[in-house]
Amino acid sequence: MLILKATKRTDEKIADIRDQGLVPAVFYGFKKESTSISVPSIEFIKLFREAGETTAISLDVEGEKIPCLVHDLQKDPVTGAPMHIDFLVVDMNKETEVSVPIEFTGLAEAEKAGLGIVVKVMHELEVKALPADLPHSIEVDLTPLVELHQSIHAKDIVLPKGVSLITEPEEIIASVSAFSEEKEEAPVLDVDSIEVEKKGKKEEESESSE
């Protein structure tokens, strides 16, 4: 299990914490009261790339190892740097429900043959598993899509051992749609009718002035 060191916070100002290269955070959940901590920014960024929000990590709080998931991450809207983290303490012996990102791989045969284009309908899959079995992502191979209007459903995904599906089995993950062949035609101007209309208006104007 990935380990991230953390220290408990007291009365430090948030700005001072960030100036030290740390990220203010909090952990709470299974048998734990909400506790304010700070974690090293660089170490967290490295860990998050590997763990994401679905892989359990061990939060080392001054020697105590606490199993957690990254429950909520606030980022700077400009730089993308982590600004605050919520860690959810989990029971390693109890299944947890999470949304796991879908990683699409391969090129659909139907798209390769020019029959249509693949539309990716879902980008996350709801699953449940013990924290130690939760996957970082779930791969969906698009190559089996060989015909127009063919789809991959949630029930078609082979999940890792110990992971069960929560998403409705018939939900469409990706499908092949036809290329749009209809083009909007530019309206054709009827020059003759326009000229007749203009002529009629002029005649009406001359009659009204008499």
N, C-alpha and C positions, 0 to 999 in steps of 0.2 A: 504494500500500500504506500502511495506517495505521502511524504511527510512535509509539513509546513510549520516552521517555528513561529510562535506568537508570544507576545507579552501582554499582560493585563494593563489596562489604562486606568489612570486615576483622574487627575484634574488637568492634564495637559490640554493646551489649546489645539484644535484640529489643524490649524495652519502650521503650528510648530511640529506636529507629528509628520505632516507631509514634507516639511522642509528637511526632515531627517531621512527622507527616502522611504518612509513607512506609509502604510495605508490604514486608516481607521476602519475597524470592523467590529462585529458582534457575533457571538454564537449563542444558540438557544435550541431547545428541543428535548429529546429523550433524556429524562432525569437530570436536566441541567437548567438552571435559571439563566436568564439573559445576562450575559457578561461582556463588557466592553474590552476589546483587545486591539492590538495593532500588529500588522504583519509586514515583512519586507516587500516592497513593491516589485523589485526585479525577480525575486524568488517566486512570488505569487504569479507573475505573468508567465514565467516558464512552466509552472505547475498547471496553470489554467489551460495552456495550450494542449497539454496532454490529458488533463482530466475533464475539462469542460464542467458542465453542471450535472453530469450523470455518473461520474466515477467517484466512488468514495475515497476520501483522503483522511490522513491522520493529522489532526491539529495538535501540535506539541506545545501545550500551554505551560511553560515553565516546568517541564518534566512530565506532565500528565498528558497521556495520549488520548485524544478525543476523536472518534470517527464522525466525519461530517460530509455533507454535500455543499457545494457552493449554491446557495439558495437564491441569492439576488446579488447582482453586481451592477453598481452605478459607475458609469464612465464619464470622463470629461468629453463634452460634445465636440470639442475641437481637436484635441490631441488623442482621444481614445484611452488615456491613462486611467487606471482604476482609481476611483475616488472614495468608494465605501463598499464593504462586502458584508453580506449576511451569510453566516455558516449555519446550516441546519444539522443539529446533532441527530444521528440515526441509531436505531437498534440493529446491530449487525445480524441478529437472529430473526428479524421480522422483515417481510417483503415491503418494498417501497415502490410507489407509483411515480413514474417520471415521464417526461416528454423527451425522447431521444432524437437527435437530428438525423435525417436521412442523407446518406452520401450516394449520389447517383454515379454509376460507373458504366462504361461501355457505350457503344453507339447502336441505336436501334436499327435492325436490318431494314425496316420499312422506311426509315428516314434516309438510310444509305442508298436505297433503291429509288428515292425520290417520290415515294407514294404519299408521304405526308410529313407532318412535323410532330415531335413528341411534346406533349403538354404535361408538365410536372404539377400535379394537382396538390399533393401534400409534401411538406418538407420536414415534418416531425411525426413520430409514431409513439402512441401512448402504450407503455409496457409496465410490467411490474416484475420485480425480482428481489432477491436478497441484495443488500448494498454491494457486497463483494462481487456479485455477478452482473451488475448493471453495465451495459456497454457504453463506450464513449460515443459511438455512432453506429448506424445500421446501414449496411451497403445494399443498394438495390440495383441489380444488373439490368440494363435496358435492352441488351442484345436480343432477348427472346421476342421482342415486339417486331413481328414480320409482316403483319397485315394492317390495313387501314381500319381504324376504330377498335383495334385490339387494345386491351387494358391489362395493367398489373394491379391486383387488388391487395389489400392488407393481408388477407389470408394466404397469399402466394409467397410472402416473405418468410424465409427460413431464419428463425431467430436463434441466437446462441443458447447453449444448454443452460437451463435454469431460468430462462426469461420467457414470460408469457404475454400474450397480446391483450391489450385492453381496447384499442381502437376497434370499431365495428369491422368484422372480417370482410364485408362487401365494399368497404370504402375504397375508392379508386386512388391509387398512388400516382400512376402515370398512364397516359393513353396516347394513341396516335390519331391525330386529327388531320383532315384534308387541308391542303393549301387553299387559300381563298382565291378562287378563279374569277369571281365576279368583280368587274371594275365599274365604277360609276361613270356613266356616259355624260359628257358635257352636253347641256341643253343646246339644241339647234335653234338658232335665231331665224325666225321667219321674216326676212327683210321686207317682202311684199306686203305682209299684213301690217308691219310697222308703218310703212309709207302710207298705206290706205288710212290707218288710224290717224296719222298726223294730218293728212289731207282733210279728213272728216272734221277734225278739231278746228282747223283753220276756217272751213266753210261755216261751222257753227258760230265761230267768233265773229265772222264778217256779217252773218245774218243778224246777230244780236246787236251789232253796232248800228244797223240801219234804222 
